Amino acid sequence: MEKDVSPVQESKRLIWIDAARGFAIFGIFIVNIGGFGAPYFIHGGGELVWTSSIDQMAQWVIDVFFQASFYTLFSILFGFGFQILTERLRNRDVKPTPFIFRRLVILIGFGLIHAFAIWHGDILLTYGVIGLLLLLFLEVKPKTLLRWGIGLLVGCVGLISFGLFVARESLGSVNDNAITQALANYTSGSLVTIWSQNYQDWLFGNEGIGYLLLATTLLPLFLFGMYLAQKRWLHAPQQYRTRLFPMWVISLVLFIGLKMGPYFVGNPLWFSYIQDNIGGTASAIFNIVSITLLAQNNLGAKLIQPFIAVGRMSLTNYILQSLFCFILFYGVGFGLYGHANPTTSILIVVVVFIIEIMISKWWFRHFLFGPLEWIWRSLMYLKWQPFRKKLEQKLKASFSNVRR
């Protein structure tokens, strides 16, 4: 008999998890647009170019509230979803390993296209590759997941930060040659030239030790997400409020202390790894718990509502953001690479994200999944998934919206 491994029904989704995923997509875009629109994010020198007080304030806001706060959130949610899928497969007597392996291989395929045809800062390829390591943790209990996560995160961040402290005098250099080359190549009208520069930038961020460092920071976040899913705290927040509220307070204190505190002592560069990875993880936990608790009352549910549809098609929206930036900044499009300052970039993100909210809401009035999510699911389940909503589903959704 063929076993049912169909996707989760819309009525059974945790809407606050979708909202957190949508919020993460917004925050990731705020950070990514800086790397997409200018070379200073990876080669240094941004503070020498964007010198106005409003741009410096914008950069401070990005660094404290967005940098490393949202890819960490998305990573925790990735691990959360991984665990939920594993449990669903087991409940249907389906062996999770081959199924999840196929899911991750498909994600790697999306990542390869995105990383080398659109943007070097892609995270999908890395999620797919490092996600394969999670197959080793399928039978691990919650306490062990937590110990592995904390041990990897604190241990690796501590070692790397010690190395940065020792080499602190050589940090903060600006690669003028790389900046000049990137400015010339990305504003070129040649797609081949743009792709060549994109490949060089991908190698710069992912070659050798760079990829290893990324793995040591992402894997613990995946494990934290699996831990939260196993504990079921986010499934029944009213029941586990006494667990969630202390977590909210502790993560807020760590978030503010580690992300904002360094600015009171000169914001030393050697501390940035702790600031991003420990402070960023605390920020991510604070955000996911905040959104979960907000969703439990009417006012909070209205506040997070715009992010839900975006989160349900987060893969599509993530790729759409990159396609938009490709056209806006590179020479085959409008060629604004190097010209959008931090303040302008934030405004661009807000406008584009509002458009994504409207598109996503419209989309789910007619379709069950985002377009790329539908392709992913169809390949994952090895059969075409239903795509368009039936009339009764549309009427039910409309009635639900009226009741809200």
C-alpha positions as CSV (number, residue, x, y, z in Angstrom):
1,M,0.0,0.0,0.0
2,E,1.3,3.5,-0.9
3,K,2.0,5.5,2.2
4,D,0.7,9.0,2.6
5,V,3.5,11.5,2.8
6,S,1.6,14.5,1.5
7,P,2.4,18.0,2.8
8,V,0.9,19.4,6.0
9,Q,-2.6,20.8,5.7
10,E,-3.0,24.6,5.8
11,S,-5.2,24.4,8.9
12,K,-2.5,22.6,10.9
13,R,0.2,25.1,10.3
14,L,1.7,27.1,13.2
15,I,1.0,30.6,11.9
16,W,3.5,32.2,14.3
17,I,6.3,30.0,12.8
18,D,5.2,31.2,9.3
19,A,5.3,34.8,10.6
20,A,8.7,34.4,12.1
21,R,9.9,33.0,8.8
22,G,8.5,36.0,7.0
23,F,10.1,38.4,9.5
24,A,13.4,36.6,8.9
25,I,13.1,37.1,5.2
26,F,12.6,40.9,5.8
27,G,15.7,41.1,8.1
28,I,17.8,39.0,5.8
29,F,17.0,41.4,2.9
30,I,18.0,44.4,5.0
31,V,21.5,42.9,5.5
32,N,21.8,41.3,2.0
33,I,21.1,44.4,0.0
34,G,24.3,46.0,1.4
35,G,26.3,43.1,0.0
36,F,24.4,43.1,-3.2
37,G,24.6,46.8,-3.9
38,A,28.2,47.6,-3.1
39,P,31.6,45.9,-2.5
40,Y,32.3,47.3,0.9
41,F,30.4,44.6,2.9
42,I,33.0,42.0,2.0
43,H,36.0,44.1,1.2
44,G,35.7,46.8,3.8
45,G,35.8,50.6,3.5
46,G,32.1,51.3,3.8
47,E,32.6,53.8,6.7
48,L,35.0,55.8,4.4
49,V,32.4,56.1,1.7
50,W,29.1,56.5,3.6
51,T,30.1,59.3,5.9
52,S,26.9,61.3,6.5
53,S,25.4,61.1,10.0
54,I,22.2,59.5,8.7
55,D,24.1,56.8,6.9
56,Q,26.2,56.1,9.9
57,M,23.0,55.9,12.0
58,A,21.5,53.5,9.4
59,Q,24.6,51.4,9.5
60,W,24.4,51.2,13.3
61,V,20.8,50.1,13.2
62,I,21.6,47.4,10.7
63,D,24.6,46.2,12.7
64,V,22.8,46.1,16.1
65,F,19.3,45.0,15.1
66,F,19.8,43.1,11.8
67,Q,23.3,41.9,11.2
68,A,23.5,38.2,12.1
69,S,20.1,38.4,13.8
70,F,18.0,37.1,10.9
71,Y,20.0,34.4,9.2
72,T,20.3,33.0,12.7
73,L,16.5,33.2,13.1
74,F,16.0,31.5,9.7
75,S,18.5,28.8,10.6
76,I,16.7,28.0,13.8
77,L,13.5,27.7,11.9
78,F,15.2,25.5,9.4
79,G,16.1,23.1,12.1
80,F,12.6,23.4,13.6
81,G,11.1,22.5,10.2
82,F,13.5,19.6,9.8
83,Q,12.4,18.0,13.1
84,I,8.7,18.5,12.3
85,L,9.1,16.9,8.9
86,T,11.0,14.0,10.5
87,E,8.2,13.4,13.1
88,R,5.5,13.6,10.4
89,L,7.3,11.0,8.3
90,R,7.7,8.7,11.3
91,N,4.0,9.0,12.2
92,R,3.2,7.7,8.7
93,D,5.7,4.8,9.0
94,V,8.0,6.4,6.4
95,K,11.8,6.1,6.9
96,P,12.9,9.8,7.2
97,T,16.5,9.5,6.0
98,P,16.0,8.9,2.2
99,F,13.1,11.3,2.1
100,I,15.0,14.1,3.9
101,F,18.2,13.4,1.9
102,R,16.2,14.0,-1.3
103,R,14.8,17.2,0.1
104,L,18.3,18.5,0.9
105,V,19.7,17.5,-2.5
106,I,16.9,19.5,-4.2
107,L,17.7,22.5,-1.9
108,I,21.4,22.2,-2.9
109,G,20.2,22.4,-6.6
110,F,18.3,25.6,-5.9
111,G,21.4,26.9,-4.1
112,L,23.8,26.1,-6.9
113,I,21.6,28.1,-9.4
114,H,21.1,31.0,-7.0
115,A,24.8,31.2,-5.9
116,F,26.4,31.1,-9.3
117,A,23.7,32.6,-11.6
118,I,22.4,35.4,-9.3
119,W,24.3,36.1,-6.1
120,H,27.4,34.9,-4.3
121,G,25.9,35.5,-0.9
122,D,23.4,32.6,-1.3
123,I,22.6,30.6,1.8
124,L,20.5,27.8,0.2
125,L,23.5,25.8,-0.9
126,T,25.1,26.0,2.5
127,Y,21.9,25.0,4.2
128,G,21.6,22.0,2.0
129,V,25.2,20.8,2.5
130,I,25.4,21.4,6.2
131,G,21.8,20.2,6.6
132,L,23.1,16.7,5.6
133,L,24.9,16.6,8.9
134,L,21.5,16.7,10.7
135,L,20.9,13.2,9.4
136,L,23.4,12.2,12.2
137,F,21.1,13.7,14.8
138,L,17.7,12.0,13.8
139,E,17.7,9.8,16.9
140,V,19.2,12.2,19.3
141,K,17.3,13.3,22.4
142,P,16.5,17.0,23.3
143,K,19.1,17.3,26.0
144,T,21.8,15.9,23.8
145,L,20.8,18.3,20.9
146,L,21.0,21.2,23.3
147,R,24.4,20.2,24.6
148,W,25.8,19.7,21.1
149,G,24.4,23.0,20.0
150,I,25.8,25.0,22.9
151,G,29.1,23.2,22.9
152,L,29.7,23.8,19.2
153,L,28.6,27.4,19.3
154,V,30.4,28.5,22.4
155,G,33.5,26.4,21.7
156,C,34.0,27.4,18.1
157,V,33.1,31.1,18.7
158,G,35.5,31.2,21.7
159,L,38.4,29.7,19.7
160,I,37.9,31.9,16.7
161,S,37.4,35.1,18.9
162,F,40.7,34.3,20.7
163,G,42.4,34.1,17.4
164,L,40.9,37.4,16.3
165,F,42.0,39.0,19.6
166,V,45.6,37.8,19.0
167,A,45.5,39.2,15.5
168,R,43.5,42.3,16.4
169,E,46.2,44.7,15.1
170,S,45.8,43.4,11.5
171,L,42.0,43.5,11.4
172,G,39.9,46.1,9.5
173,S,42.0,46.4,6.3
174,V,40.4,47.7,3.1
175,N,41.1,45.8,-0.2
176,D,41.1,48.7,-2.6
177,N,42.0,46.6,-5.6
178,A,39.1,44.2,-5.0
179,I,36.7,47.1,-4.6
180,T,37.8,48.7,-7.8
181,Q,37.5,45.4,-9.7
182,A,34.1,44.7,-8.3
183,L,32.8,48.2,-9.1
184,A,34.0,47.8,-12.7
185,N,32.8,44.2,-13.3
186,Y,29.3,44.4,-11.7
187,T,28.5,47.6,-13.6
188,S,29.6,45.9,-16.9
189,G,27.0,45.2,-19.5
190,S,28.5,41.7,-19.9
191,L,26.7,38.9,-18.2
192,V,29.8,36.7,-18.4
193,T,31.9,39.4,-16.7
194,I,29.3,39.8,-13.9
195,W,29.1,36.0,-13.4
196,S,32.9,35.8,-13.3
197,Q,33.1,38.5,-10.6
198,N,30.3,36.8,-8.7
199,Y,32.2,33.5,-8.7
200,Q,35.3,35.2,-7.4
201,D,33.3,36.8,-4.6
202,W,31.7,33.4,-3.8
203,L,35.2,31.9,-3.5
204,F,36.3,34.7,-1.3
205,G,33.5,34.0,1.2
206,N,33.4,30.2,1.0
207,E,36.8,28.9,0.1
208,G,38.6,26.8,2.7
209,I,38.4,28.1,6.2
210,G,35.5,30.5,5.4
211,Y,33.1,27.6,4.7
212,L,34.3,25.7,7.8
213,L,33.6,28.8,9.9
214,L,30.1,29.1,8.5
215,A,29.4,25.4,9.2
216,T,30.4,25.7,12.8
217,T,28.0,28.6,13.3
218,L,25.0,27.2,11.3
219,L,25.0,23.6,12.6
220,P,24.4,24.7,16.3
221,L,21.4,26.9,15.1
222,F,19.9,23.9,13.3
223,L,20.3,21.9,16.4
224,F,18.6,24.6,18.5
225,G,15.7,24.5,16.1
226,M,15.4,20.7,16.4
227,Y,15.5,21.0,20.2
228,L,12.6,23.6,20.2
229,A,10.5,21.3,18.0
230,Q,11.1,18.3,20.1
231,K,10.2,20.2,23.3
232,R,6.9,21.4,21.7
233,W,7.1,24.7,23.5
234,L,6.3,26.7,20.3
235,H,3.4,24.3,19.5
236,A,1.5,25.1,22.7
237,P,2.8,28.5,23.9
238,Q,-0.1,29.1,26.3
239,Q,0.8,25.8,28.0
240,Y,4.5,26.5,28.1
241,R,4.4,30.3,28.9
242,T,6.4,29.7,32.1
243,R,9.2,28.2,29.9
244,L,9.0,30.8,27.1
245,F,8.9,34.0,29.2
246,P,12.3,33.3,31.0
247,M,13.7,32.4,27.6
248,W,12.5,35.7,26.3
249,V,14.0,37.7,29.1
250,I,17.4,36.0,29.0
251,S,17.7,36.2,25.2
252,L,16.7,40.0,25.4
253,V,19.5,40.7,27.9
254,L,22.1,38.8,25.9
255,F,20.9,40.4,22.7
256,I,21.1,43.9,24.0
257,G,24.3,43.3,25.9
258,L,26.3,41.6,23.2
259,K,24.9,43.5,20.1
260,M,24.8,47.0,21.6
261,G,27.2,46.8,24.4
262,P,30.4,46.7,22.3
263,Y,29.6,50.2,21.0
264,F,30.2,51.6,24.5
265,V,33.8,50.4,24.4
266,G,34.8,51.3,20.9
267,N,33.2,48.3,19.1
268,P,36.5,46.4,18.8
269,L,36.7,44.3,15.6
270,W,38.0,41.2,17.4
271,F,34.7,41.0,19.3
272,S,32.6,41.0,16.2
273,Y,32.4,37.2,16.0
274,I,31.0,37.0,19.6
275,Q,28.7,39.9,18.8
276,D,27.3,38.3,15.7
277,N,27.1,34.6,16.7
278,I,26.3,34.7,20.4
279,G,24.4,38.0,20.3
280,G,22.8,37.2,16.9
281,T,21.6,33.8,18.2
282,A,20.1,35.5,21.3
283,S,18.4,38.0,19.1
284,A,17.0,35.2,16.9
285,I,15.6,33.4,20.0
286,F,14.2,36.7,21.3
287,N,12.4,37.3,18.0
288,I,10.9,33.9,17.6
289,V,9.6,33.8,21.2
290,S,8.3,37.4,20.8
291,I,6.4,36.5,17.7
292,T,5.0,33.3,19.2
293,L,3.7,35.1,22.3
294,L,2.3,38.0,20.2
295,A,0.3,35.6,18.2
296,Q,-1.6,34.5,21.3
297,N,-3.7,37.7,21.5
298,N,-5.8,39.5,19.0
299,L,-3.7,42.7,18.7
300,G,-0.4,40.7,18.4
301,A,-2.0,38.4,15.8
302,K,-2.9,41.5,13.7
303,L,0.7,42.8,14.0
304,I,2.3,39.6,12.7
305,Q,-0.4,38.9,10.1
306,P,1.4,40.6,7.2
307,F,4.4,38.4,7.6
308,I,2.5,35.1,7.5
309,A,2.0,34.8,3.7
310,V,5.6,35.9,3.0
311,G,6.8,33.2,5.4
312,R,4.8,30.5,3.7
313,M,6.5,31.2,0.4
314,S,9.9,32.2,1.9
315,L,12.0,30.4,-0.7
316,T,10.2,32.2,-3.5
317,N,10.4,35.6,-1.8
318,Y,14.1,35.1,-1.0
319,I,14.9,34.4,-4.7
320,L,12.7,37.3,-5.8
321,Q,14.7,39.7,-3.6
322,S,17.9,38.5,-5.3
323,L,16.4,38.8,-8.8
324,F,15.2,42.4,-8.0
325,C,18.7,43.3,-6.7
326,F,20.4,41.7,-9.7
327,I,18.3,43.9,-12.1
328,L,18.6,47.0,-9.9
329,F,22.4,47.0,-9.2
330,Y,24.2,45.2,-12.0
331,G,25.2,46.5,-15.4
332,V,22.7,44.3,-17.3
333,G,20.0,46.2,-15.5
334,F,20.0,49.7,-14.0
335,G,23.7,49.5,-13.0
336,L,23.3,51.2,-9.5
337,Y,26.0,49.1,-8.0
338,G,28.0,51.2,-5.5
339,H,25.5,54.1,-5.6
340,A,22.9,53.1,-3.0
341,N,23.9,54.2,0.4
342,P,22.6,52.4,3.6
343,T,19.7,54.8,4.1
344,T,18.5,54.4,0.6
345,S,19.0,50.7,0.7
346,I,16.7,50.4,3.8
347,L,14.0,52.4,2.0
348,I,14.3,50.1,-1.0
349,V,13.9,47.1,1.2
350,V,10.8,48.4,2.9
351,V,9.1,49.2,-0.5
352,V,10.0,45.9,-2.0
353,F,8.9,44.0,1.0
354,I,5.5,45.7,1.1
355,I,5.1,44.6,-2.5
356,E,6.1,41.1,-1.5
357,I,3.4,41.1,1.2
358,M,0.8,42.1,-1.3
359,I,1.9,39.6,-3.9
360,S,2.1,36.8,-1.3
361,K,-1.4,37.5,0.1
362,W,-2.9,37.6,-3.4
363,W,-1.0,34.4,-4.3
364,F,-2.5,32.4,-1.5
365,R,-6.0,33.4,-2.4
366,H,-5.5,31.3,-5.6
367,F,-2.7,28.8,-4.9
368,L,-1.8,26.4,-2.2
369,F,2.0,26.9,-2.3
370,G,4.5,29.5,-3.6
371,P,5.8,28.6,-7.1
372,L,9.2,27.5,-6.0
373,E,7.8,25.8,-2.9
374,W,5.5,23.8,-5.2
375,I,8.4,22.7,-7.4
376,W,10.4,21.7,-4.3
377,R,7.5,19.8,-2.8
378,S,6.7,18.0,-6.1
379,L,10.3,16.9,-6.5
380,M,10.4,15.9,-2.9
381,Y,7.2,13.8,-2.9
382,L,8.1,12.5,-6.4
383,K,4.7,13.5,-7.8
384,W,3.0,16.7,-8.9
385,Q,1.4,18.4,-5.9
386,P,-2.0,20.1,-6.1
387,F,-1.3,23.8,-6.9
388,R,-4.5,25.8,-7.5
389,K,-7.0,26.2,-4.7
390,K,-10.4,24.6,-5.4
391,L,-13.5,26.8,-5.1
392,E,-14.4,25.5,-1.7
393,Q,-10.9,26.3,-0.4
394,K,-11.1,29.9,-1.7
395,L,-14.5,30.4,-0.1
396,K,-13.3,29.1,3.2
397,A,-10.2,31.3,3.0
398,S,-12.4,34.4,2.2
399,F,-14.7,33.6,5.1
400,S,-11.7,33.2,7.4
401,N,-10.4,36.7,6.3
402,V,-13.8,38.3,6.9
403,R,-13.9,36.8,10.4
404,R,-10.5,38.3,11.2
